[in-house]
């Protein structure tokens, strides 16, 4: 796996989403914090399973 520092801001954002980590914009001043949070989540393997997600559907009215 490539180092997190080699990934683009967009890729970091996608990984944060995959691991269920809430985040704001990834910029120079926040990137190190988000990389740290990702490393912790990856070490603990705390990626939420697909069954943890809630899906909503709209009901049609006749």
C-alpha positions as CSV (number, residue, x, y, z in Angstrom):
1,X,0.0,0.0,0.0
2,X,1.3,3.5,-0.8
3,X,2.0,5.9,1.9
4,X,-0.8,8.3,2.8
5,X,1.5,11.2,2.1
6,X,1.7,10.0,-1.5
7,X,-2.1,10.2,-1.9
8,X,-4.0,13.1,-3.3
9,X,-6.4,15.2,-1.1
10,X,-9.3,13.6,-3.0
11,X,-8.0,10.1,-2.2
12,X,-7.5,11.0,1.5
13,X,-11.1,12.2,1.5
14,X,-12.4,9.0,0.0
15,X,-10.5,6.9,2.6
16,X,-11.8,9.0,5.4
17,X,-15.4,8.4,4.0
18,X,-14.7,4.6,3.8
19,X,-13.6,4.5,7.4
20,X,-16.5,6.6,8.5
21,X,-14.4,9.5,9.7
22,X,-16.1,12.8,9.5
23,X,-14.0,15.5,7.9
24,X,-13.9,18.9,6.4
25,X,-11.8,20.1,3.5
26,X,-8.4,18.5,3.2
27,X,-5.9,21.3,3.0
28,X,-2.2,21.8,4.1
29,X,-3.2,22.8,7.6
30,X,-5.6,19.8,8.2
31,X,-3.9,17.0,6.1
32,X,-1.6,15.7,8.8
33,X,-4.4,15.4,11.3
34,X,-6.5,13.4,8.8
35,X,-3.6,11.2,7.9
36,X,-3.1,10.5,11.6
37,X,-6.8,9.6,12.1
38,X,-6.6,7.4,9.0
39,X,-3.5,5.5,10.2
40,X,-5.2,4.9,13.6
41,X,-8.4,3.6,11.9
42,X,-6.4,1.4,9.5
43,X,-4.3,0.0,12.4
44,X,-7.5,-0.9,14.3
45,X,-9.2,-2.0,11.1
46,X,-12.3,0.0,12.1
47,X,-13.7,0.2,8.6
48,X,-17.5,0.0,8.9
49,X,-19.1,-2.9,7.3
50,X,-21.6,-2.3,4.5
51,X,-24.4,-3.5,6.8
52,X,-23.7,-0.6,9.2
53,X,-24.9,1.8,6.6
54,X,-28.5,3.1,6.6
55,X,-30.3,3.4,3.4
56,X,-33.5,5.5,2.8
57,X,-35.9,5.3,0.0
58,X,-38.7,7.6,-1.0
59,X,-42.2,6.2,-1.0
60,X,-44.4,7.1,-3.9
61,X,-47.8,8.5,-3.1
62,X,-50.6,7.3,-5.4
